[in-house]
């Protein structure tokens, strides 16, 4: 029961933090303070902006409170009594007012001069927390209740564990996360940048980052073609009429960028997904069961109006490119085609080295919130039952996410966590039996009757920007050779070796390798350090000895240093490593 004990301790420590802040800053107004996966936080309205210089003072006060041994005393009160107790704290008042009438409300006293609104449970006394190890991690801005129209509060994050060893282990893990954080490392490696006056969530891929995306896109499209997918190219935006048919206008409009005013005439919107566009390819002519399955793929640029507080580096952005596809099939083809989509996704994950990091979520509708979806309960039950049977038959281990389905159907989400532990969807495969009917998509079956096809929505590698972010973090910027923006850098030891270095570089380029040449009049140690800082897989170094013997010296990852190598042998080695996509 260590996990339960840990959560109770963290919950209790959140109140200790709140009490410490109020004692140090008497005008502070408390909002909420839950336990989280790595500790706890508290959102507080403070006149003074906290910084790391305040952390030690707050931690010292927290330790004083713990050592005094105050008891946590619970009291049940009425809604009106609660409003009277917290009068003047608009955050607590709002929470209390939102509670159902007649519900008993619990408050906890800690010592004589501190109380807080809370359901509990807590430890009996702060003496139970004397061995609890904690450290203030950071202070961020956080809008009250996550709404950017509300006031910005200060969120104090604290790491918290049952003992000092667990805390130190976690701090060391976070130090490694800082080194791998794509938002920091991706900029240092000149993969992408952002510009304030262009806009949040609109990253610019620099040449090195754009090269990796190009390599991924070519790999994905070639693999999809091998597996029977047909490439389409569709518009980036459309009239609202299209989205009204699909249901996006009613169920997803807030997440779209709308162009124009409905009151003044024609209205357009940038596409948040490609499905209603690709359906027009299906509708281009009559279809028979003999035409199915019909598979369309597209490298799609999409636009979603993400909230400003949700965006992060390349993982969550407002414009992105995705390996999207839609497959129309008969009911008896559904399982085999779903399996093929999943096999493609797994092949991509394994090739990229992300397979072991992935988990699976069966995302279902929320039957208690049906206004979010189109279709009837019977249709949803049928679609979810079909997906469950497929997943169980394929023995896919999955968790269930109620309310995580698309508005038109259930989906299998392949999830990955970033270095900070935040989980996002990388790849998704969805079953849809509703949109074909809305768009009038039909085929003639064996008996000459008109039927609506099942549709599978799928990505094979997901969002390219998000995939790049995970690859940066996975490899700490040291990409596998086949994905590295520069595979080899040729360094001349002295100016008199420049011509030979150029000859080596041109030969490597002629073999299809991505090569940079460095003949600057700089010390070789400086040039090597600079190349290593950019995580280039192989350095080829040539000086008088190499030129005289028509050989090369190399420096590879893992402190590999070899001299007197034949260039042809080196090329064969690299080509084999690229061919097998070694990770």
N, C-alpha and C positions, 0 to 999 in steps of 0.2 A: 504493500500500500504506500510505497515511497512517493509515487506520483501524486496521490491524493494529499499526502502530508505536505509535499512541495507546493501544491496549488494553494492549500490553506495558509501556509506560511507566507507565500507571495501576496496573497490577498490581504493578510494582516499587515504585511510590510508596506503595502500601499497606503494604509491609514497612518502608519508611523511616518512615512514620507510627508503626507498631507499635514499632520500635526507639526512636524518640524518646520515646514515652510510657513505655516500660519504663525508659529511662535517667532520666527525670524522676520516675517513680513506680515504684520498684523492686518493690513488692508487686503490681503489676498483673498480671493473668492474661489472656493473649490468647485469643480465641475464633476468629473468622473475619474475613477482610478481602478481599472481592472488588472487582474493577473494575466500575463501573456506567456508565450512559449519559453522565453528566456529570462523572465523576471516579472516586471510590472511597470506601469506608468501612471501618472496622474496629470489630468488636464487642469490647469490653474490660470485664473485671470489675475495677472500681476502687473503693477505699475512699472516695476523695474524689469528690464530685460536681463534674464539670467545668461551667464556664460560659464565656461569651464572654471573660471576663477572663483565662482560661487560654490562649486561642487563640494570641495573639502569642508566648507563651513556647514553645508546642509548635511553631509554625511556625519560630521561630528555631532550635530544636534540629534540626528537619528539614533546614534549610539547612546547618547545621554538618555533619550526617551526609553530605549530598550533596557538599559541598565537600571532604570528607576523601578522597573517591574510593574507598570500599570496594568490593570485588568481590563479585558474587553467585556463590557456589560451590555447585554441586549435588552431593548425595551420595545414593546409593541404600542403603537399610538394610532390615533385616527388621522385621516387625511387633513382635517383642519388643524389638528395639533401639530402635524408635520409642517404645514404651511406657516404656522405661527413661529415654530422653532427656527425655520430657515428663512424667515422674512428678511428681505434685502439681498438674498443670494438668488438672482434670477435664474441661475442654472438649476439649482436644486428645486426651486419653485416650479420650473417647467417640467421637470421629471415627475414631481409629485402630482401636478395637475393632469398629467397624461395617464396616471394610474386609475383603474376602474373605481367607481364609487363603491364605498362600503368595504374595500379591501384594507386589511390591516397592514400597516407600514411598520417596518422595523428600523430602529436606529441603534447605533452602538456608541457607547461612551468609552473613551480611553482616558483614564485618569479623571480628574475633576473638571477640567476646563476644555475638553474637546469631545465633540460628538460628530457623527457622520451618518448619512443616509446609506443603508446597506442591508442586503439580505443575509450576509454571512455565508458560511461559518468562518470563525476565526480561531486562533489559538486562545487559550485561557488567559494568558498573561504575556507581556512582552519578554518576561524572563525565558519563555520557551523559544525566543528568537535569538538568544545570546550567541549561539554557534552558527546562526544563519549568516552566510557570506554575501555581501552586496557591494555594488559599485555603480555610481551614476555614470551612465554611458554617454548621454547627449541630451540636449534640449532642442526640440523642433517646434515650429509653428503648427497648430492644428485648429481648423475651423470647428466651432461648436457644432456638434452632431454631424460633422463632415460636410456641412453646407457652406459653400464659399460665400454665400450672402450673409452668413452670421459672423460674429466677432472672432478674430484670430486669438486663440489661447496659447499658452506655453505648455507643451507636453514634455514632462520630465521622464525620460526613460531610465530605468535602473535594471542592471543585471542582478539576478538573485538566485542563489543556489543553497542547498542544504549544508554545504561545507566549503572550505576554502579551496580544496583541490578541484572540485567541480567548477567553481568560479574561475580559477586560473586556467583550467582546460578550455573553458568556453572563451575566455579572453584571448587565449592563444589562437583558437579557431577563428575568432573575429579578426585578429591581426592578419591571418592568412587570407581571409575574405577581402580585406582592404587591398591586398596585393593583387587579387584576382578580379576585383570589381570591374566589370566591363565599362562602366560609366567613367571610371578614372583611367583604366589601362587602355581602353579603346581610343581615348584622346591622346595619351602619351605615345601610342604606337601609330598615330596619324591615320586612324581608320575612319573616324567620323568626327564631326564637330557640330555645334549648335550656335545659332546667332539670335540674340534677343529680338532684334527688329525684323527677323523673319517669322519667329513665333515658336511657342512651346510645342513640343511633340512633333517638330518638323526637322529632323536631323539631316545634315548634309554628309553624304558618304564621300570621303576623300579618295584619291586614286587607289590607295592600298585596300581600303574597305570595299570600294566598288569592284575591284578585281576579284575579291573573294565572293561577293554576291554573283558576279558574272560566272565564275567557275561553278558555283552551286546551281545556278539557273540552267546552265548548259547540261550539267550532269542530270538534273531532275528531268528536264524536258526530253533528253535522249532516253532516259530510263522509262519514262511514261510512254513514249512512242513505241518502245520495244514491247510494252505490255498492252498495246491496243488502244491507247488514248489518242484522240484526234484534237489537234491544237486549234483554238479559236482566238480571235482578237475582237473584243467588243468595246463599246464606248465607255468613257470614264464617268459620264453623267447622263441623265435621262429626265424626261418629263415626269411630273408627279403621278401621272396616269399609270405608269408602269408599276410604281411602288404601291399604288392603291390596289392594284390587282393582286400583287404578291402579299400584301398585308403589312409591309414595312412602314407605310405611311401611318397606319393606325397603331402599330406596335413598336416601332423603332425610330419614329421621326425625331425624337429628342437626341438620338445618337447620330443624326445625319446633318450634313452641311447643305442647307436649303438656299437656292439661288432664286431671287424674285419674291414677289408678294402675291399671294393667292387672290387678294382683293383687286389687284390691278391687272390680272391676266395670267399668262402662261408662267408656270413655276417649274423649275428644274431642281434636281438634287444630285450631288456627287454620290457615286455608288458606295454603299457600305459593304456590299458583297456582290458576287457576279451571277448568282443563280438566275434571277429573272431575265438577264441578258442572254445567257446560254440557252435558256428554254426556247428562245426565238429560233435558234439553230434547229432544234427538234421540230418546231412548228413550221419550218420552211417548206415541208412537203408531207403528204400522208405517210403514215408508218404502219408496218405490219409486224407481227411477232417475229418474223424472220429477220427484221432489222435489229432486234434486241439481243443482247445488251448493246446500248449505244453509249460510248464514253467520250465526253468532251473535257479537255483540260485547257487551262489558261494561266499564264503568269500575269496575275491581276494586280493592278495598283488600286488600292481601296482607301476610303476616307471615313474616319469615325470621329465624332465629336466627343472625345474623351474629356472627362473633368480634369481641370488643371492639377488637382491634388493626386490624381491617379497615375500621371505620366512619369516614366522613369527610363532615362537613357534610350536604348533601342528596344527595350522590352515592351513598353506600352507607349505608342505614339499615335499621332492623328492621321498621318499618311504612311502607308506601308505597302509592301508587295508580298503576295502570297501565292503558293503553288496550289491553285484552286481547281476543283474538278467536279463535274456532275454526271451521274451515270443513271440512265433510264433502263429498267429491266422488268421482266415479268415476275410474279410472286415466286415461281419455282426457281428462278435464277438468283433470288435475293441473297441467300446464304453464301453461295459460291462467290458472288461478286463482292459481298461485304468482306469475306475472307481474303479475297485478292487485294482489296484496298488496304486491309490491315497488314497483309504480308509486305506490300509496298512500303507502308509506313515503317514497319519494323526493319526492313532492309535499309531504309534511309538512316534510321537511328543507329543501327549497328555500324554502317559505313562511316558515319560521323563520330562514332565513339560515345554516343549519348544513350545507348540502349539501357545500360545498367542504372542510369539515373532516372529513368521514366517510371511512372505509375499510371494506373488506368482508373478512370471515373465514368461510371454509367450515369449520365446526366438525364434526369427525368423531370416531368412537369410537376407543378405543385397543384394538386387537386383542390386545395383550399384557396387558390388565387387564380381561378380560371380565366379572369379577364386579361391576363397576360398572354393568352394563347388563342390560336384559332382551332377549330375542330371540336368534335364532341368527345365526351368521356369514352364512349365506345371506340372511337377512332384512336384515341391515345392509348387505351388499354391494348388494342390490337397491335399498334406499332411498338409499344414497349414490350409486349409479350414476344413479338418477333425478334426484337433485339436481344432480349434476355435469353431466348432459346439459342440464338446464334452464339452469344458470348459464352454461355455455359457449354455448348457443344464444342467450341474451340478452346475451352478450358482457360479463358482469360481471367486472371485474378483482378477483381475490380471493387472499388468502393461505390457507394450510391450517393449522388448529389441531387437531393430534392430541390426543385426550382431552378436547376442549372440548364435545363433543356432549351433549345431554340424555340421560338414561338410557334414553329410549325412541326416540330418533331424531336424525339429523343436522340441522344448522341453518345458516342464513346469519345471521351476526351483523354488524350495522352498528356499527362501533366509532368512538368519539370520544375524544380526549385532553383532559384538563383543562389548565389553565394551567401546571401543574407537570410535564406530560408523561406523567402516569399515564393509561393507557388503560382504558376500561370500555365495556361494551356498552350502547348506547342502544336499539336496535331489533333484534328477532330474528324470523326466519321459519323455521319448522321443518316438516319432513316426517315424518309418523308413520304407520306401517302396523301398529303393534303394539297400541296401546291400544284400538282399535275391537274387536278380537277379545276382549281381556280383559273388556270391558264388554258383550259380546254385541250390539254395534251392527251392524245389518245393513240391507241394502236388497235389493229384488227387482229383478234385472236384466231386460233385454229378453226373455230366454229363460225367465223365471219362476224363475230360480235365485237362492238367497240368497248375497249377497256382503258382505264387510266393506268399508266405504268407506276411502279414504285420508283422513287428517286433516291439515290445515295449521294449526299453532299460529302465531299472529302477533301482534305489536303494531304499531300504526300510528305512535305517537309515543313509545312506550316508557313508562318510569316518569316521571310528571309531576314529581316532586320532582327527579329527576336532570336532566330536560330544563330545569327552571327554573334549576338550578345552571349548566348549560352556557350558557344564555341570559344569565345575569348576567355570566359571564366573557366571552362573545362581545361583548356590548355595553357592558361595564364599567358595567352598571347603567342605561345610557341606552337603554331598550327602544324598539322601534319604536312609533309612535303607537298602532297598533291594540291593542298589548299593554300599554301603559303603565297602571299602576294609576290614576294621575291624568293626564289628557291636557292639561288647562289649569288654570292657577291665576290667579285674578283678584285683582289688588292695587289697593287704593285708595291714591292718593297722599297724601291727607289725610282727616281725619274727615268733612269736608263733602262728600267724594265717595263716602261709604259707600253711600248709597241708589242712586247710579248704578251702582256696582260690583255691588251686589246684583241690580239689574235686568239687567245684562250676564250675570252668572252664571246667573240663572234662565233667560234666553233660551238660553244654551248648553246647559244641562241639558235643556231642552225639546226640543232637537235630538238628544238621545241621547248627548251627550258627558259624560265623567266630569270633573267640575269641582270645584275647591276655591275657597273665597272667603277672602281674608285682609284683614280690616278692622281689625286690631289697631292700637293707638296706638303704633306703632313707626316708626322711620325707614325710608323706602322702600329705602334701600341694604341695610339689614339683612334686610328681607323678601325682597328679590331674591336676596341671597346664600344665604339659607336655602332658598328654592325651588330654586335651581340645584344646591345640594348634594344635593337629593333627586332630581335628574335629571328633573324635570318637563319635558316637551317644549316647551310654550309657556306664556309668561307674558303675560297681558293686563294692561296698566297704564293706569289711568284717573285723570286729574286734572281741573283746572278747564277746560283747553282741550278735552280729549276730551268732557267733559260738555256744554260750550257748543256744540260742533259735532256732538254725537251720533255720535262716532267712537271708535275705540280705538287704542292703541299696543300693539305686540307685541314680545316678545323671544323669539326661537326659538333652537334649537341652531345651532351654527356661527356664533355672533355675529351672528345676524340681528336687526336693529333697524329697525322701521318704525313710522311714526306716521301719523295721519289716515286709518286704514283703516275701511272700511265693515264692520260686524259681519256682515252677510249674506254678503259676499264671503269673509270669513274662515271662516265656517261651511262654505261650499261647498268651500273649499280643504281643510279638515280632513276633511270627509266623503269627498272623493275619495281622499285619502291613506289613510284607513282602509279604503275599499272595495277598493283594489288591494293592501292589506296591504304597503305600502311598507316596505322594510327599509333 
